Amino acid sequence: MTINFADQHLPSNIILEAICYYVSYKLSYHEIEDLLAETSINTDH
């Protein structure tokens, strides 16, 4: 199975990292955004 990342605002590796956090640790979207911001990844759109 492949995932189509066409028309996305963020690179695919960042999207996959956020999905892994969401699924593995049951974090909210806001918590994931904060976690990514700590690693200098800006996810605001």
N, C-alpha and C positions, 0 to 999 in steps of 0.2 A: 504494500500500500504506500502510495506517495502522497505528500501534502503539497498543495499548490499555494505558494506564497506570493502570487502575482497581486499587484496593487496593494501591497502592504506598506506601512509607513516605517517599519523597523526591519532590520536585517533578520533573516530566518534564524540565525543562531541565537539571537536575543529572544525571539518569540519562543523557540524551543526551550530555552533556559527558564523562561517565565512559566511555561506549561509544566515543566518538571517540578518547579517549586510549588505550583498550585496543586498538583496531583500528589506529590510526595508528602508535603507538610501541611496541607489543608489551610493554606494562607489565603487571605482576602486579596483582591486585586490591589488595594491600597498598600497592604503590607508588602506585596511583591514589588510594587513601584518604589517603595522606600528602600527595600533590600537592593534593588538594582541601582538606585541612586547612590547608595553607599559605595558601589564599585564604579562610580563615575559613568553610569549608563543612564542617559536622560530619556525617559519614556513619555514625557509630556507631549501631547499633540494638539 
